[in-house]
Amino acid sequence: MTPVKMYTTQVCPFCLRAKALLKQRGVEAIEEIRIDLDPAERARMMELTGRRTVPQIFIGETHVGGCDDLIALDQRGGLLPLLGR
């Protein structure tokens, strides 16, 4: 399975929703990068994505976007192939 990385904060309902969807699709491990604990990681996230909001989700080298983007990708049938399933 393709590795999943997610920039998150502790109190983010969209992060929880995205993690739940990924787990429903068989993702067992998500590399979480907490930007509320490390301001340098927030800056890195913004540099990589051009976005300030969380979650920011990467599947392999592909930047999926946020929670709404992940849901839309799943509804189009694109999430499972990206995950390598």
C-alpha positions in Angstrom: 0.0 0.0 0.0 1.2 3.5 -0.8 2.3 5.5 2.3 0.0 8.2 3.5 1.2 11.4 5.2 -1.2 13.9 6.8 -0.5 17.4 8.2 -2.9 17.8 11.2 -3.7 19.5 14.4 -5.1 18.0 17.6 -8.5 19.6 17.5 -9.4 19.3 13.8 -12.7 17.6 13.0 -11.8 17.4 9.3 -8.6 15.6 10.2 -10.6 13.0 12.1 -13.0 12.6 9.2 -10.2 12.1 6.7 -8.4 9.6 9.0 -11.7 7.7 9.4 -12.2 7.5 5.6 -8.7 6.3 5.0 -9.0 3.6 7.6 -12.3 2.5 6.0 -10.4 2.1 2.8 -7.8 -0.1 4.4 -5.0 2.3 5.4 -3.4 0.9 8.5 -0.8 3.6 9.1 -0.9 7.3 8.6 2.2 9.4 9.2 0.8 12.4 11.1 2.7 15.6 11.2 1.2 17.8 13.9 1.7 21.5 12.8 0.2 22.7 16.1 3.2 21.3 17.9 5.9 22.4 15.4 5.7 25.8 13.7 8.4 24.8 11.3 6.2 22.0 10.0 3.4 24.4 9.4 5.8 26.5 7.3 6.9 23.4 5.4 3.3 22.4 4.8 2.5 25.8 3.4 5.6 25.7 1.2 4.7 22.2 -0.2 0.9 22.8 -0.7 0.4 26.6 -0.9 -2.4 26.1 1.7 -2.8 27.1 5.3 -5.6 24.7 6.4 -5.5 21.2 7.8 -5.6 18.4 7.0 -3.2 18.4 4.0 -3.0 14.8 2.7 -0.3 13.1 0.7 -0.6 9.7 -0.8 2.8 8.7 -1.9 4.2 11.8 -3.7 0.6 13.0 -4.7 -0.8 15.9 -2.8 -4.5 15.0 -2.5 -5.5 18.2 -0.7 -7.8 18.5 2.3 -10.7 16.4 3.7 -13.2 17.6 1.0 -10.7 16.8 -1.7 -10.1 13.3 -0.3 -13.9 12.6 -0.1 -14.4 13.8 -3.7 -11.5 11.6 -4.9 -13.1 8.7 -3.2 -16.5 9.4 -4.7 -14.9 9.6 -8.2 -13.3 6.1 -7.6 -9.8 7.5 -7.5 -8.8 6.9 -3.9 -8.3 3.1 -3.9 -6.1 3.1 -7.1 -4.0 5.8 -5.6 -3.6 3.8 -2.4 -2.5 0.8 -4.5 -5.6 -1.3 -3.7 
